[in-house]
Amino acid sequence: MASEAQPSAGAAEPAPSSQLPPDHHRPFGGDTFGVQAERFARFFGTPTFIVGQTGIVILWILLNALAVTDAIAWDKYPFIALNLAFSLQAAYAAPLILLAQTRQADRDKSRDTIFQKHREAEAERATQYEARQAQMLTDDKALAEQHSKMLEQNTELTRQVAQLTAELHDAICVHGRAVAPRAAGSSPGGQPAAG
């Protein structure tokens, strides 16, 4: 029964509106074109692309410059077909790279907005915490003052009890000495009791 109450581990939870979309790591979105375009745009900055393109250009120039007959040389100096290939590549690469940068900037803005909200919430929590701490210090100070007043009152009451005890002791002891001879057989008027 307990396993039925828990959601399955593979079930996706709906993302809150403040979080990034599920395909936020892809500059072109999650569709097939976007994935392929992203791979293509990312490939332009790799060493594999630079080394591969350099190798193709060197091979192109060597085959066309060293060709003995016109039939083998399909692009003689000044290599107009090679220039056209570079232009075509630049025509597609530049928009893909710009699109990737724009999408990345949108993701960064979304992420920064979320981080800013988080920082503001943290600052608010810190402010509330400091206010609670200040209130606790004020309450502790008030309790300390109340404790001090109660201690002073207790001290005063103890002093008064001690004074009253001393007065009572003196009164009982003095009165007791005066009563003790009377109890031995004398009457209150100073004459012996009749027997």
N, C-alpha and C positions, 0 to 999 in steps of 0.2 A: 504493500500500500504506500509506503514511504517513497518508493521509486516513482510511483505515478504522480506524486505531488511535485516532484522536481522536474524542471524542463530538461529535455534532452540536450546533451552537450553539443550536438551538431546544429541545433536550431539557432538561427540567426535572430538576434534581438533587434528591434527597430532602433535605428540611430536617432538620437535627439536632434532637433533642428540646429543646435549650437555646434554639433560635431561636423567634421569634414565628411563629404560624400564618400561612399565606398570606393570609388575609382579615383580618389584624389591624388594617388601616386602616378597616374598616367596623364600627361599633359593634353592628350587628344581625346580623353574619355575612354570608355570601356568597349566601344564597338570595334569590329574587325579592322576597319580602315584606320581608326585611331591607334590601335595596337601596332599595326604595320607601319604607320607613319611615324610613330614614336620610335620604333626600332631603327627606322631609316635615319631619322634625325639624330638619334644617339650614336649611330654608326659613324657619322661624319667626324666626330671628335676622337675616334679611337686611333691608336698607332697602326692597327691593321689596315684601316682605310688609307692612311697617309702613305704607308709603305707600299700597299697594293697599287694605289694611284700612281705613285712615283715609278714603280716597276712597269706599269702599262705605258706610261708616257715615254720612258726610256726605250722600251721595246718598239713602240710606234715610230719614234724618231729613227731608231737604228734600221728598222726594216725599210722605211721609206727613203732614208738618206743613202743607204748602201745598196739600194736596188739598182741592178745593172740595166734592166729594161723598164720601159714605161708600163708594161703589162703587170709587173710585180708591184711597182710603186703606185699605190692607190691615192696617196696624199703627199705630193712633193712639197719641198720647201716653198712657201712659208707655212705649211701645215694648216691649211684652212679647215679641213675636216676636224682636226684635233681642236682647233680654236672653237669651232661650232659645238663640239662635244662638251668642252669646258663651259661654254655659255649656257648650253642646255642644262648641265648639271647645276650651275649657279642659279639658273632661273627657278629650279625646283627646290634647291637646298635652302636658299634664303627665306622663302615664305614658310617652309617647314620649321626652320630654326626660329624665326620670329613668332610663329604660332606657338611653338613650344615655350618660348620665353613669356609670351602673353599669358598662356595657361598657368605657367609656373608663378607668375606675378599674381594671378587671381588666387591660386592656392595659398601663396604667402600672405596675401591680404586676409583671406579667410582664417588662416592659422593665427595671424597677428591679432585679429579681432577676438578670437577665442582666448588667446593668451592675455589680451588686455582685460577682458571680462574676468578672467581668472585672477589677474593681479589686483583688479579693483575689489573682487570678493575677498581676497586675502588681506588687503589693506583694511577693508571694513571689519573683517574678523579680528584683526590686530587692534583696531580702534576700540571695538567692543570689549576685547579682552583687557585692554588698558583701562577702560572705563570701569569694568568690573573689579579690577585690581585696586583702582583708586577708591571705589565704593567700599571694598573690603577694608582698606586701610582706614578710611573714615569711620567705618563701623567698629573696627578694632580700637581706634582711638577713643571713640565714645564709650565702648565697653571698659576700656582702661580707666577713663575718667570716672565712670559709674563705680567701678571696682574700688578706685581710690577713695571716693566719697563714702562708700559702704564700709571700707576699712577704717576711715576716720570716725565714722559713726560707731562702729564696733569698738574702737579704741576708747572713745568717749564713754560709751555705755559700760565698758569694762572698768574704766577709772571710777565712774559713779558707783558701780556695784562694789568696788573695793572700798570706796569712801563710806558707803552705807554699811558695809560689813564691819568696817573699823568702828563706826559710830555705834552700831548695834552691839558689837563686842564690848565696847567700853561701857555702854549702858547696861548690858547684862552683867558684866563683871562687877561694876560698881553697885548695881542694884542687888546682885547676888551676895555681896559682902554685907550689905546692909540687911538683907533678909536673913542671912545665915544666923546672926545672934538672936533674932526674934524667934526663929524656929527652935532655938534651944530652950525655950521656956519663958520668954518674956512676952508680954502683951504689947500691942501697938502703942499704948500710952506710956510704956517704960516700966510698968509694974508687972510683977510676976503673975502668971496665969493662976487662977484659982483651981485648986485641985481636989 
